[in-house]
Amino acid sequence: MTTNKIPVAVPKADGNPTIHKATVSAPTNIACIKYWGKADSHYNTPINDSLSLTLDQSDLRAVTSASTSLAFDKDRLWLNGSEEVDAASSKRFRACVDGVRALATEKIDPDTKEVIVSKDDWKKMHVYIASYNTFPTAAGLASSAAGYAALVAALVELFGAKESYPGEFTAIARQGSGSACRSLYGGFVAWRAGGEKSDWSDSIAEQVADETHWEEVRAVICVVSDAKKETSSTAGMSTSVATSELLAFRAKEVVSKRMELIEDAIKAKDFEAFGKVTMMDSNQFHATCLDTYPPIFYMNDVSRSIVQLVHRYNDWAGEIRAAYTFDAGPNAVLYTLDKHVIELLALVLKYYPCESKDLMGDYVNNKDMVTKALAFELDAGLLEAVETSCSIRDIGDVKMVYCTRGGPGPQTLDASSEVFEFKVE
């Protein structure tokens, strides 16, 4: 992660070059119904529908600056402060840049109404892209989803692009990273698998409910590991599709029913139904990983202990108050409601302790919630129920805790947030 501006020299040529700029932020999203397995690797389309909650960008987001100019001699890309050599020629990058640029519109001077940049002019310019995440990359927190959503959103802003059909920008984003299509909208978002059209243009994201619909939903994220995972999602999916019969059954027989259940639950604000299907789908996703040959292990002992904690908590409460889900990594996302979030955080802090209260501000992102959670007295019956199968874990088993909620899609940022610092020489 970096917030330092990247100095870039630009040749002066015949005068000060015009550099067109746009900077946006985009959120991560955490799937409740999982996407795992590609139907078509060329178009990067899924074998089943999926659904996620877009998270608030206060702590978890990608920030991307996109710039273009006739003075740029080639396309370049920087990630988290370091230039990626040859990354600009990658299939995913090109699909996003070329896909959005093909939808560019003329740039008009707002005062004179003259055309500053024509559609054809955009095609003559190279792009410089710089992006950084405010959270661990490749550790199972959907960093690629935020990154590619930010890339597409920044390019849309830069080129003044317009869709030729609803959802076209999401179709472009999923060619960068599948789940990125869901991060282009806020709230609860479905990714429809598509497949009726030969070019997969029907494989797009649709908003099920915006971020204002169910504002009581909260997420407590336990970062079990901030290291890059051993098996990438792309590699894992490929092996699962080739070897797991359970995955094929899931895509054909299970997912469509769960999508209907969870969309109904979201619309009705039924957390009991929402939580149950979310946990069941997380479990089945990781079961398909185990059914893959050779098996893939994304969850670890700490992850499994969090699963046990949640079930003991819900059993004690007599209702589903928390629902876990794990993407392709060991980190737990615990969904709950606002009325239970302090109790849940207090439970997490007891069984996954910080080294000291003095360091609690670095351990949990929300200081106000930490204060309330530390002062919260957990019910003796709850502790007794939890301790039948759970014990206090070692310090460091959970690296950090994020307390967050649902939020909007990409946001346009002002010039002060620009990642580049151009120097004309």
Secondary structure, 3 states (H helix, E strand, C coil): CCCCCEEEEECCCCCCCCCEEEEEEEECEEEEECCCCEEECCCCEECCCEEEEEECCCCCEEEEEEEEECCCCCCEEEECCEECCCHHHCHHHHHHHHHHHCCCCCEECCCCCCEEECHHHHHCCEEEEEEEECCCCCCCCCHHHHHHHHHHHHHHHHHCCCCCCCCHHHHHHHHHCHHHHHHHCCCEEEECCCCCCCCCCCCCEEEEECCCCCCCEEEEEEECCCCCCCCCHHHHHHHHHHHCHHHHHHHHHHHHHHHHHHHHHHHHCCHHHHHHHHHHHHHHHHHHHHHCCCCCCCCCHHHHHHHHHHHHHHHHHCCCCEEEECCCCCCEEEEEEHHHHHHHHHHHHHHCCCCCHHHHHHHECCHHHHHHHHHCCCCHHHHHHHCCCCCCCCCCCCCEEEEEEECCCCEECCHHHCCEEEEEC
